[in-house]
Amino acid sequence: MKRTTVTLPRELVDELLEVTPAKNKTQAVIVAIQERIKRKKMETIKRLAGHGRWPNTSKA
């Protein structure tokens, strides 16, 4: 795992903690990032549906 220091608005972090099942700030941020990545992938799949083109999402 990589350590990164970021400055986030306190109100935003507090709200994030309220809407996620996370037990701490780190977990809340991880959940938020995972959800955003998942949403972006779903948007890509919806956009490409019916076109016969699929992006290479494997991590080789």
N, C-alpha and C positions, 0 to 999 in steps of 0.2 A: 504494500500500500504506500502511496506517495503522500507526504504531508504538504499542504498548501495553506497559506494564510490569505484570507480574503476579508474584506470589510463589507459587512451587510447591514442594511438598515434594521435596527432593533425591532421595529414594528412588523417588518416583513418576516423576520425569523420567528417572532412570537406567533404570528398568524399561521405560519407554516407548521409550527409545533401543535397548534390547535387542530389542524385539518389532516394531519398524518398520524399514523399509528406509532410513530417513532418515540423512543424513550429519551432521546437526547438530540442536541442540535446536529451533531455529525450524522446520525441516522436519518434525521429529517431531510438534510441536504442530499444525502445519498438517494433517498426515496424520491425526492423531487427530480433529481437528475435522471434517475432510471425511468420515471414516468414520462419525462420530456422526450427521452430517446425512444421509448416505446411509441409514443404518440407520433413522432416524426416518421418512424418506420411504417406505421399504419397508414399515414398520409401518402407515403411513397407507394405502398402496395395498392391503395385505392386508385391513385393516379395512373398506375401502370396496368391495372386490371383490364383485361380484354385486348391489350396491345401485344401480348406475347413477349414482352421484354421484362426481365426480372433483374434487379441489381444484384451484384455479387456481394452478399453480406457475410460470407464466411471469413473467419479470421485464420488464414493459413499461415 
